[in-house]
């Protein structure tokens, strides 16, 4: 699978398209639709399921140097109002402020980031290290590990920073229940 094919399949989910369009319209800084909602849409198309099967939420990463909670809350509220008609859970997080709360919540260190894609690099699984954003009249895709695992229906751990074998096992087990066709690569 190449980038064009991935994008074609991921955009078959109208919720993905609506979120991307709204992020662009609102000019949310360095904003990306990321992770499971993209990969799982592709898996759903490939396995003949409804495009939204198993998608728990739609994650948005953006980067705004204003690390105040008020600034992040304003973006969350704006997106919530503008996208309420979609009736899905959207989680928007300013990647500039994750280091302020992550260690207390997860018990793991988290360095300050310098752009939204740095957050994508830190995902628990390599197969979900992907993001899409509007760029002019088209789209830009960020996928540091490419698309082979997505096309191959493979869940693979990202053993880099913030890896938790227990969290990976739980995520992989949920996915295996929803998409029995996937191959889960064990964490070492």
MARZAZA-217397 format. One line per 8 residues: for each residue x, y, z of N, C-alpha, C. Coordinates in nm, 4 decimals. Example, Ala and Ser with C-alpha at 12.3 -4.5 7.8 and 13.67 -1.06 7.14 Angstrom:
1.3190/-0.5690/0.7800/1.2300/-0.4500/0.7800/1.3200/-0.3300/0.7800 ~ 1.2850/-0.2250/0.7080/1.3670/-0.1060/0.7140/1.2900/0.0030/0.7870
This chain:
0.0855/-0.1173/0.0000/0.0000/0.0000/0.0000/0.0901/0.1236/0.0000 ~ 0.0560/0.2175/-0.0854/0.1303/0.3425/-0.0864/0.0464/0.4516/-0.0201 ~ 0.1028/0.5712/-0.0108/0.0348/0.6816/0.0560/-0.0995/0.7152/-0.0094 ~ -0.1023/0.7161/-0.1411/-0.2266/0.7512/-0.2121/-0.3370/0.6505/-0.1806 ~ -0.3051/0.5227/-0.1783/-0.4053/0.4196/-0.1482/-0.4517/0.4311/-0.0033 ~ -0.3568/0.4513/0.0880/-0.3923/0.4699/0.2290/-0.4902/0.5861/0.2430 ~ -0.4573/0.6976/0.1833/-0.5405/0.8163/0.1939/-0.6792/0.7924/0.1349 ~ -0.6850/0.7277/0.0197/-0.8145/0.6967/-0.0424/-0.9020/0.6151/0.0518
-0.8438/0.5139/0.1148/-0.9210/0.4287/0.2057/-0.9583/0.5015/0.3343 ~ -0.8648/0.5759/0.3930/-0.8913/0.6475/0.5190/-1.0002/0.7524/0.5015 ~ -1.0075/0.8116/0.3815/-1.1065/0.9160/0.3565/-1.2430/0.8603/0.3164 ~ -1.2578/0.7292/0.3134/-1.3893/0.6695/0.2905/-1.4799/0.6887/0.4122 ~ -1.4183/0.7192/0.5259/-1.4958/0.7472/0.6459/-1.5322/0.8960/0.6434 ~ -1.6605/0.9298/0.6264/-1.6991/1.0712/0.6169/-1.6683/1.1516/0.7429 ~ -1.6591/1.0848/0.8578/-1.6233/1.1554/0.9811/-1.4790/1.2048/0.9723 ~ -1.3890/1.1222/0.9204/-1.2501/1.1653/0.9026/-1.2446/1.2893/0.8143
-1.3175/1.2878/0.7056/-1.3185/1.4004/0.6119/-1.3736/1.5256/0.6793 ~ -1.4829/1.5114/0.7518/-1.5451/1.6263/0.8181/-1.4511/1.6893/0.9212 ~ -1.3826/1.6061/0.9977/-1.2891/1.6582/1.0980/-1.1728/1.7294/1.0301 ~ -1.1171/1.6686/0.9279/-1.0062/1.7317/0.8561/-1.0484/1.8656/0.7962 ~ -1.1652/1.8698/0.7387/-1.2145/1.9950/0.6807/-1.2320/2.1023/0.7875 ~ -1.2863/2.0645/0.9028/-1.3097/2.1623/1.0093/-1.1792/2.2111/1.0709 ~ -1.0832/2.1235/1.0896/-0.9522/2.1664/1.1410/-0.8903/2.2698/1.0477 ~ -0.9028/2.2453/0.9199/-0.8487/2.3377/0.8196/-0.9256/2.4700/0.8229
-1.0578/2.4617/0.8284/-1.1408/2.5821/0.8299/-1.1139/2.6685/0.9528 ~ -1.0978/2.6044/1.0677/-1.0725/2.6770/1.1918/-0.9267/2.7214/1.2060 ~ -0.8404/2.6742/1.1160/-0.6967/2.7068/1.1190/-0.6335/2.6702/1.2533 ~ -0.6685/2.5517/1.3046/-0.6043/2.5024/1.4261/-0.4570/2.4788/1.3912 ~ -0.3642/2.5326/1.4706/-0.2228/2.5270/1.4323/-0.1637/2.3848/1.4335 ~ -0.0922/2.3523/1.3274/-0.0224/2.2235/1.3145/-0.1138/2.1076/1.3540 ~ -0.2353/2.1067/1.2992/-0.3377/2.0100/1.3394/-0.3404/1.8885/1.2478 ~ -0.3484/1.7711/1.3097/-0.3509/1.6429/1.2399/-0.4603/1.5549/1.2987
-0.5307/1.4837/1.2144/-0.6154/1.3732/1.2565/-0.5221/1.2530/1.2619 ~ -0.5244/1.1788/1.3721/-0.4199/1.0791/1.3928/-0.4742/0.9429/1.4350 ~ -0.3908/0.8432/1.4143/-0.3990/0.7125/1.4780/-0.5127/0.6212/1.4342 ~ -0.5834/0.5694/1.5345/-0.6789/0.4619/1.5127/-0.7916/0.4919/1.4166 ~ -0.8458/0.6124/1.4204/-0.9585/0.6412/1.3313/-0.9177/0.6319/1.1847 ~ -0.7927/0.6531/1.1563/-0.7420/0.6392/1.0195/-0.7134/0.4926/0.9870 ~ -0.6326/0.4302/1.0713/-0.5923/0.2901/1.0491/-0.7127/0.1977/1.0527 ~ -0.7999/0.2181/1.1491/-0.9149/0.1293/1.1631/-1.0144/0.1482/1.0488
-1.0252/0.2691/0.9970/-1.1077/0.2874/0.8771/-1.0511/0.2049/0.7627 ~ -0.9198/0.2095/0.7441/-0.8565/0.1307/0.6374/-0.8811/-0.0181/0.6603 ~ -0.8603/-0.0641/0.7836/-0.8866/-0.2051/0.8138/-1.0321/-0.2402/0.7834 ~ -1.1244/-0.1525/0.8186/-1.2664/-0.1796/0.7950/-1.2976/-0.1913/0.6462 ~ -1.2420/-0.1017/0.5672/-1.2649/-0.1092/0.4219/-1.2052/-0.2386/0.3676 ~ -1.0837/-0.2714/0.4114/-1.0159/-0.3913/0.3615/-1.0878/-0.5197/0.3999 ~ -1.1575/-0.5193/0.5151/-1.2230/-0.6420/0.5625/-1.3748/-0.6399/0.5412 ~ -1.4238/-0.5397/0.4708/-1.5656/-0.5354/0.4359/-1.6597/-0.4968/0.5483
-1.6086/-0.4283/0.6479/-1.6926/-0.3837/0.7588/-1.7386/-0.2397/0.7346 ~ -1.8329/-0.1954/0.8157/-1.8734/-0.0543/0.8132/-1.7503/0.0311/0.8427 ~ -1.7391/0.1455/0.7776/-1.6169/0.2263/0.7903/-1.5887/0.2708/0.9333 ~ -1.6909/0.2770/1.0176/-1.6696/0.3234/1.1548/-1.6670/0.2102/1.2582 ~ -1.6683/0.0864/1.2117/-1.6660/-0.0297/1.3022/-1.5474/-0.0197/1.3985 ~ -1.5758/-0.0302/1.5274/-1.4710/-0.0402/1.6281/-1.3975/0.0885/1.6612 ~ -1.4294/0.1979/1.5965/-1.3577/0.3229/1.6226/-1.4164/0.3864/1.7490 ~ -1.3344/0.3888/1.8536/-1.3806/0.4407/1.9831/-1.3822/0.5931/1.9864
-1.2849/0.6536/1.9195/-1.2773/0.7993/1.9190/-1.1928/0.8459/1.8013 ~ -1.1939/0.9757/1.7816/-1.1205/1.0397/1.6730/-1.0229/1.1371/1.7380 ~ -0.8937/1.1076/1.7257/-0.7914/1.1861/1.7931/-0.7354/1.2951/1.7024 ~ -0.7259/1.4149/1.7596/-0.6694/1.5297/1.6915/-0.5487/1.5761/1.7724 ~ -0.4352/1.5850/1.7072/-0.3157/1.6435/1.7673/-0.2911/1.7771/1.6996 ~ -0.2579/1.8749/1.7795/-0.2173/2.0031/1.7242/-0.1053/2.0589/1.8106 ~ -0.0427/2.1646/1.7639/0.0670/2.2237/1.8399/0.0496/2.3745/1.8445 ~ 0.0274/2.4217/1.9663/0.0142/2.5650/1.9923/0.1091/2.5970/2.1075
0.2018/2.6897/2.0906/0.2960/2.7223/2.1984/0.2297/2.7707/2.3273 ~ 0.1036/2.8131/2.3199/0.0313/2.8521/2.4405/-0.0059/2.7239/2.5154 ~ 0.0648/2.6953/2.6240/0.0445/2.5701/2.6969/-0.0585/2.5816/2.8088 ~ -0.1347/2.6881/2.8101/-0.2363/2.7021/2.9147/-0.3526/2.6059/2.8890 ~ -0.4141/2.5629/2.9994/-0.5314/2.4773/2.9868/-0.6441/2.5538/2.9184 ~ -0.6558/2.6819/2.9464/-0.7630/2.7619/2.8877/-0.7553/2.7632/2.7349 ~ -0.6345/2.7742/2.6818/-0.6184/2.7753/2.5357/-0.6568/2.6398/2.4758 ~ -0.6130/2.5319/2.5399/-0.6486/2.3996/2.4892/-0.7988/2.3765/2.5019
-0.8558/2.4152/2.6132/-0.9991/2.3983/2.6345/-1.0795/2.4754/2.5301 ~ -1.0317/2.5919/2.4901/-1.1015/2.6701/2.3876/-1.1058/2.5942/2.2547 ~ -0.9951/2.5284/2.2191/-0.9920/2.4491/2.0953/-1.0855/2.3294/2.1084 ~ -1.0796/2.2612/2.2218/-1.1664/2.1450/2.2443/-1.3135/2.1859/2.2316 ~ -1.3509/2.2960/2.2939/-1.4904/2.3427/2.2883/-1.5316/2.3839/2.1471 ~ -1.4425/2.4551/2.0785/-1.4740/2.4990/1.9419/-1.4990/2.3790/1.8521 ~ -1.4118/2.2782/1.8608/-1.4303/2.1573/1.7798/-1.5572/2.0836/1.8201 ~ -1.5842/2.0780/1.9486/-1.7031/2.0093/1.9976/-1.8302/2.0727/1.9414
-1.8349/2.2028/1.9421/-1.9523/2.2737/1.8898/-1.9638/2.2542/1.7388 ~ -1.8547/2.2741/1.6674/-1.8570/2.2685/1.5216/-1.8814/2.1270/1.4680 ~ -1.8428/2.0256/1.5470/-1.8537/1.8878/1.4992/-1.9572/1.8050/1.5765 ~ -2.0390/1.8700/1.6553/-2.1405/1.7987/1.7356/-2.2321/1.7139/1.6486 ~ -2.2602/1.7598/1.5283/-2.3512/1.6874/1.4382/-2.2984/1.5488/1.3988 ~ -2.1694/1.5258/1.4183/-2.1119/1.3955/1.3830/-2.1452/1.2885/1.4868 ~ -2.1769/1.3300/1.6086/-2.2137/1.2380/1.7177/-2.1063/1.1320/1.7427 ~ -1.9799/1.1751/1.7440/-1.8679/1.0867/1.7756/-1.7826/1.1535/1.8831
-1.7000/1.0751/1.9481/-1.6081/1.1273/2.0489/-1.4820/1.1774/1.9783 ~ -1.4532/1.3055/1.9973/-1.3324/1.3655/1.9398/-1.2444/1.4114/2.0544 ~ -1.1199/1.3674/2.0533/-1.0251/1.4054/2.1572/-0.9146/1.4887/2.0942 ~ -0.9137/1.6172/2.1266/-0.8118/1.7092/2.0758/-0.7128/1.7392/2.1874 ~ -0.5840/1.7282/2.1554/-0.4795/1.7543/2.2548/-0.3689/1.8388/2.1941 ~ -0.3345/1.9443/2.2666/-0.2222/2.0288/2.2278/-0.0935/1.9580/2.2673 ~ -0.0157/1.9181/2.1705/0.1069/1.8438/2.1974/0.2128/1.9282/2.2680 ~ 0.1968/2.0589/2.2678/0.2902/2.1470/2.3392/0.2738/2.1364/2.4902
0.1621/2.0795/2.5356/0.1408/2.0735/2.6803/0.1317/1.9321/2.7373 ~ 0.1519/1.8298/2.6556/0.1405/1.6916/2.7048/0.2408/1.6636/2.8173 ~ 0.3604/1.7177/2.8048/0.4623/1.6931/2.9084/0.4213/1.7473/3.0460 ~ 0.3216/1.8365/3.0499/0.2775/1.8944/3.1762/0.1894/1.7991/3.2569 ~ 0.1188/1.7077/3.1888/0.0269/1.6189/3.2600/0.0568/1.4707/3.2449 ~ 0.1302/1.4313/3.1417/0.1519/1.2896/3.1117/0.2207/1.2140/3.2265 ~ 0.3306/1.2653/3.2829/0.3970/1.1884/3.3890/0.3062/1.1580/3.5085 ~ 0.2242/1.2535/3.5484/0.1344/1.2294/3.6621/0.0262/1.1274/3.6275
-0.0228/1.1333/3.5045/-0.1307/1.0433/3.4642/-0.0816/0.9015/3.4368 ~ 0.0371/0.8878/3.3746/0.0838/0.7564/3.3298/0.2076/0.7051/3.4014 ~ 0.2693/0.7870/3.4860/0.3863/0.7422/3.5606/0.5104/0.7229/3.4750 ~ 0.5120/0.7855/3.3583/0.6268/0.7755/3.2685/0.6721/0.9159/3.2302 ~ 0.8024/0.9334/3.2076/0.8496/1.0664/3.1675/0.8004/1.1019/3.0266 ~ 0.7928/1.2304/3.0007/0.7491/1.2766/2.8688/0.8148/1.4111/2.8424 ~ 0.9077/1.4159/2.7482/0.9780/1.5419/2.7234/0.8889/1.6424/2.6502 ~ 0.9195/1.7697/2.6618/0.8466/1.8683/2.5815/0.8654/1.8388/2.4326
0.7609/1.8597/2.3555/0.7648/1.8345/2.2118/0.7751/1.9672/2.1377 ~ 0.8127/1.9609/2.0108/0.8274/2.0855/1.9344/0.7301/2.0957/1.8175 ~ 0.6535/1.9893/1.7921/0.5530/1.9915/1.6848/0.4575/1.8735/1.7070 ~ 0.3445/1.8789/1.6421/0.2425/1.7758/1.6623/0.2904/1.6368/1.6219 ~ 0.3679/1.6274/1.5158/0.4131/1.4952/1.4701/0.5063/1.4277/1.5711 ~ 0.5684/1.5052/1.6603/0.6479/1.4424/1.7668/0.5591/1.3537/1.8537 ~ 0.4345/1.3942/1.8734/0.3405/1.3120/1.9500/0.3054/1.1835/1.8776 ~ 0.2919/1.1908/1.7457/0.2657/1.0708/1.6653/0.3811/0.9723/1.6792
0.5032/1.0243/1.6824/0.6217/0.9385/1.6956/0.6219/0.8601/1.8259 ~ 0.5505/0.9058/1.9257/0.5522/0.8439/2.0580/0.4363/0.7463/2.0800 ~ 0.3579/0.7182/1.9765/0.2460/0.6251/1.9919/0.2928/0.4875/2.0366 ~ 0.2038/0.4188/2.1024/0.2297/0.2857/2.1568/0.2565/0.1816/2.0477 ~ 0.1922/0.1987/1.9326/0.2081/0.1014/1.8244/0.2582/0.1693/1.6972 ~ 0.3449/0.0999/1.6254/0.3985/0.1545/1.5002/0.2919/0.1650/1.3929 ~ 0.1999/0.0694/1.3900/0.0979/0.0699/1.2851/0.0024/0.1880/1.2970 ~ -0.0047/0.2513/1.4133/-0.0911/0.3687/1.4274/-0.0126/0.5001/1.4248
0.1140/0.4931/1.3970/0.1941/0.6149/1.3865/0.1677/0.6780/1.2499 ~ 0.0528/0.7423/1.2411/0.0114/0.8033/1.1151/-0.0787/0.9223/1.1454 ~ -0.0663/1.0240/1.0621/-0.1516/1.1414/1.0742/-0.1822/1.1986/0.9371 ~ -0.2951/1.2668/0.9270/-0.3365/1.3298/0.8020/-0.3831/1.4714/0.8348 ~ -0.3504/1.5647/0.7476/-0.4040/1.7000/0.7593/-0.4285/1.7570/0.6214 ~ -0.5168/1.8550/0.6157/-0.5425/1.9255/0.4900/-0.4227/2.0127/0.4591 ~ -0.3920/2.0214/0.3329/-0.2818/2.1056/0.2872/-0.3242/2.1649/0.1540 ~ -0.3582/2.2920/0.1549/-0.4086/2.3531/0.0327/-0.5357/2.2841/-0.0103
-0.5380/2.2374/-0.1333/-0.6550/2.1659/-0.1851/-0.6463/2.0156/-0.1637 ~ -0.5335/1.9696/-0.1083/-0.5151/1.8258/-0.0892/-0.4900/1.7903/0.0567 ~ -0.4116/1.6867/0.0748/-0.3823/1.6357/0.2081/-0.2336/1.6073/0.2207 ~ -0.1864/1.6154/0.3433/-0.0500/1.5760/0.3770/-0.0602/1.4574/0.4716 ~ 0.0249/1.3589/0.4507/0.0249/1.2393/0.5346/0.1598/1.2285/0.6036 ~ 0.1567/1.1970/0.7314/0.2783/1.1704/0.8092/0.2713/1.0252/0.8533 ~ 0.3663/0.9458/0.8088/0.3689/0.8027/0.8424/0.5144/0.7562/0.8485 ~ 0.5814/0.7748/0.9629/0.7239/0.7441/0.9718/0.7594/0.5969/0.9469
0.6639/0.5071/0.9626/0.6902/0.3644/0.9379/0.6214/0.3150/0.8114 ~ 0.5678/0.4062/0.7336/0.5029/0.3665/0.6095/0.3694/0.2994/0.6338 ~ 0.3295/0.2179/0.5372/0.1932/0.1637/0.5363/0.1876/0.0111/0.5309 ~ 0.3028/-0.0555/0.5351/0.3041/-0.2013/0.5225/0.2256/-0.2715/0.6341 ~ 0.2438/-0.2266/0.7587/0.1707/-0.2901/0.8688/0.0210/-0.2637/0.8589 ~ -0.0161/-0.1459/0.8130/-0.1586/-0.1154/0.7976/-0.2174/-0.2072/0.6910 ~ -0.1515/-0.2152/0.5770/-0.1987/-0.2998/0.4668/-0.1971/-0.4473/0.5048 ~ -0.1007/-0.4868/0.5860/-0.0885/-0.6265/0.6268/-0.1724/-0.6622/0.7482
-0.2514/-0.5675/0.7992/-0.3326/-0.5889/0.9195/-0.2458/-0.6388/1.0345 ~ -0.1384/-0.5656/1.0605/-0.0417/-0.6030/1.1637/-0.0392/-0.4977/1.2729 ~ -0.0520/-0.5428/1.3965/-0.0326/-0.4562/1.5130/0.1090/-0.4824/1.5634 ~ 0.1894/-0.3771/1.5670/0.3306/-0.3909/1.6039/0.3636/-0.2880/1.7131 ~ 0.4304/-0.3323/1.8198/0.4642/-0.2370/1.9257/0.5669/-0.1347/1.8787 ~ 0.5598/-0.0170/1.9375/0.6612/0.0859/1.9177/0.7444/0.0856/2.0455 ~ 0.8568/0.0170/2.0446/0.9324/-0.0017/2.1687/1.0069/0.1230/2.2154 ~ 0.9854/0.2335/2.1488/1.0531/0.3576/2.1874/1.0002/0.4126/2.3179
1.0075/0.5396/2.3318/0.9697/0.6088/2.4546/0.8250/0.5796/2.4922 ~ 0.8018/0.5738/2.6215/0.6685/0.5584/2.6785/0.6032/0.4237/2.6509 ~ 0.6809/0.3231/2.6133/0.6200/0.1943/2.5860/0.5811/0.1251/2.7156 ~ 0.4605/0.0691/2.7163/0.4101/-0.0106/2.8274/0.3580/-0.1418/2.7700 ~ 0.4211/-0.2521/2.8082/0.3781/-0.3829/2.7580/0.2337/-0.4115/2.7982 ~ 0.1948/-0.3716/2.9177/0.0575/-0.3959/2.9636/-0.0431/-0.3167/2.8793 ~ -0.0125/-0.1917/2.8518/-0.1021/-0.1106/2.7689/-0.1089/-0.1648/2.6261 ~ 0.0046/-0.2082/2.5753/0.0068/-0.2656/2.4409/-0.0785/-0.3921/2.4360
-0.0619/-0.4787/2.5341/-0.1385/-0.6041/2.5375/-0.2889/-0.5757/2.5416 ~ -0.3293/-0.4789/2.6209/-0.4719/-0.4452/2.6310/-0.5245/-0.3910/2.4982 ~ -0.4488/-0.3023/2.4367/-0.4905/-0.2431/2.3085/-0.4980/-0.3517/2.2011 ~ -0.3956/-0.4357/2.1942/-0.3924/-0.5419/2.0931/-0.5068/-0.6412/2.1128 ~ -0.5385/-0.6723/2.2378/-0.6490/-0.7655/2.2657/-0.7827/-0.7062/2.2199 ~ -0.8027/-0.5778/2.2446/-0.9263/-0.5116/2.1985/-0.9347/-0.5178/2.0466 ~ -0.8244/-0.4839/1.9812/-0.8233/-0.4859/1.8345/-0.8491/-0.6257/1.7799 ~ -0.7877/-0.7258/1.8411/-0.8024/-0.8643/1.7931/-0.9480/-0.9097/1.8033
-1.0178/-0.8620/1.9049/-1.1595/-0.8938/1.9185/-1.2401/-0.8303/1.8062 ~ -1.2074/-0.7065/1.7726/-1.2815/-0.6329/1.6704/-1.2411/-0.6688/1.5275 ~ -1.1129/-0.7001/1.5093/-1.0596/-0.7365/1.3774/-0.9805/-0.8663/1.3932 ~ -1.0486/-0.9812/1.3973/-0.9790/-1.1079/1.4210/-0.8734/-1.1388/1.3157 ~ -0.8801/-1.0731/1.2010/-0.7840/-1.0982/1.0934/-0.6441/-1.0426/1.1237 ~ -0.6341/-0.9512/1.2194/-0.5034/-0.8878/1.2407/-0.4033/-0.9851/1.3015 ~ -0.2796/-0.9577/1.2727/-0.1689/-1.0291/1.3350/-0.1092/-0.9369/1.4403 ~ -0.0980/-0.9872/1.5632/-0.0418/-0.9088/1.6719/0.1007/-0.9543/1.6958
0.1946/-0.8630/1.6785/0.3352/-0.8904/1.7083/0.3547/-0.8696/1.8574 ~ 0.4076/-0.9722/1.9243/0.4247/-0.9658/2.0697/0.5307/-0.8613/2.1067 ~ 0.5084/-0.7986/2.2213/0.6083/-0.7061/2.2761/0.7214/-0.7880/2.3358 ~ 0.8407/-0.7383/2.3206/0.9564/-0.8123/2.3753/0.9867/-0.7694/2.5159
